[in-house]
Amino acid sequence: MHKVEEINSIIGDSFTVISLKEAGIAIDIPEPHDTIEANASEKSATIYRLTGKNCFGDDTGIEVKALNGEPGVKSARYAGDEKNFAANVDKLLNKLESIEDRSAQFKTIISLMWNGEEYLFEGIIKGQIINEYRGTNGFGYDPVFVPEGSEKTFGEMQLAEKNVFSHRRKAMDKLIAFLKQQP
């Protein structure tokens, strides 16, 4: 639901986006692949098979340079299959405890199924992982990630401010531009 809220704040009145629940899909789509791109494709292909309608799925990960891209594709389950945001962030901070280079990037891939064809859209925002939680907004790694060009974490930003920097915003802007070109 956090993603749907964020996406709706990005697109405004341009389009209507509904959640899986609102579409009557009550399954948790697996993310079995080794890349963010493949997991995004899995999601959109599954939704398309179930509904037969144009749709999109996304996957997002945070990639930390000093950890060779970890947690990456495992971002939501970094500390275990429960998808516990606090445990994931704590694990990341523990791994970075004695590391000076804390450069990282959030990466979002949106896979659009449009009339049976797949299109991919990428959004990346570079930044730094800080040592402690700051802010209670957003979700996931937001309270420890400071995007380039800001002194605030995503967790300290209101949604409108986050959308100025957001990786998801960058990918959604590309998706919206594509959709606006369609007849």
N, C-alpha and C positions, 0 to 999 in steps of 0.2 A: 504493500500500500504506500510505503514511503516513495518508491519510484514513480508510481502513478501520480501521486501528489506533485512531485517534482516535475514530471513531464507535463502535466496539465498547467503548471505555473509557467512553463517555458512556452508552450504553444498558444496559450491564451484562447481566443475564439476561432483560431484558424481551422482547427479540426477537433473532432471529439475522440477522446481516447477512453476506452473502458478497460477495467481490470479483468483478469481471467475469471474471477468470481462473478463479476457483472455479466460476463459472457456465458455463464453457466458451466465453466470448466473448473472442476473441483479436484484436480490432480496437482501434485507437485512434480513439475517436469524435471526429469533428471538432468544433471550436469556432469556427464561421465567423461568428458573429453579433456585433452591436455592443453587446449588453447581457449582463450576467451572467445575467439572467432567461432570455433566449432560449437561451443556451448550456446552462443547466441543463435547460430544456425539450427541447432537441435530444438531450441525453444520455438522459433518461428515455424519450422517445418512441422512440429507436433501440433501447434495451434492450427495451422493451415489444414492439416489432415483431419483434425477434429471438427473444424467449422466450414471448411471450403471457402473461407472468406480471406480477402487481403488482410494481412496482419503483420505485426512485427514483434520480435523478442529482442531482449538485450542481455548482455552480460558485461559486468564491470569488475575490474580488479585493480588493486594497488600494487605497484611494482617498485621494490626498493633496490636501488643500484648495488649497495654493499652486500645485499643478500641474494645476488644473482637473479633478481626479478621476483623473489618471494615477497609476499604470499601469492601474487599473481592470480592465476586461475583458481587457486584454493582460498581466495580472500574470505569468502563467506564461511568457510569451514576450516580455517587455519588452525584453530585450537580443538577441532572435533566436529563431528557431524551434527551437533545441536544448533549450529549457526548462532553461537553466543557472541554478540558484538564485543562485550567487555572482555571476555576471555581471549578473543582474537587480538584485540588491541594490546592487552597485557602481554601476550606472547610476543608480539612484534616489538614492544618496548623493551622487553627482557632480552631479546636477541640483539637489539641495537645498543644495549646499555653501555658498552665500552667502544662503540664505533663512532668516529667523528663524522664521516661522510654519511649524511642522512638524507641525501637526495632521493626523491621518489617521484613517481607519476601515477596519476589515476588514468586508467584507460577504459573507455566504453566502446563496445561494438554493438551496433544495432543491425540486426538482420531483418530486412523487409521482404516478405513474400508478396509480390505484386503480380497478379494475373499469372500465377504459377512459376514466376521467375524470382530468383533471390538477388537482392542488392544489399551490399554491406556499406555501413557508414561508421567512421571512426572519429572519436573525440579524445584528445589527450590534454591533460593539464599537468605541468611539472611543478614541483614544490619541494618542501622539506618535511620530515617527520620531527616533531618536537619531543621533548623529554617527558611531558606530562599532559594530562587531559586539560583542555580549555574549551569551555562552552558546552551547552547541552542541546543545541539544535542539530538537525540532520540525523544521520545514523552511521553505523559502521565506524570507519576510521576518521570520520569528519573532525572529532575533537583533537586529533593529533597531527592533522595535515594542514600546513600553511602553503597556499598556492603562491607561485611567483607573482610579484606585484602587489602582495598584501602582507600585512603584519598580523592579520587575524587568521585563526583556524576556520575551516568550514563550519565547525561546531559553534563558533562565535557569531557567525553570519546569519542574518535573516535570509529566507529563501531567495528573495529578489537580488540580494547582494551576492549570494553564492552563484546564482545564475550568470552573473557577469563573467565569472572565471570557469564555470563548471565544464568538465569533460562531457557530461551527459548533454549539456546545452550545445556544445560544439557538434556532437554527433546528431542531435535533434535538428539543429539548424540545417545540416546537410540533407537529412531526411525530408524536412519540410520543403526545402528548395527543390528536391526531386519531385515530390508530390505536386507542387504547384506547377510543374512543367507538364504534368500528365493531362491528357484531354478529359 
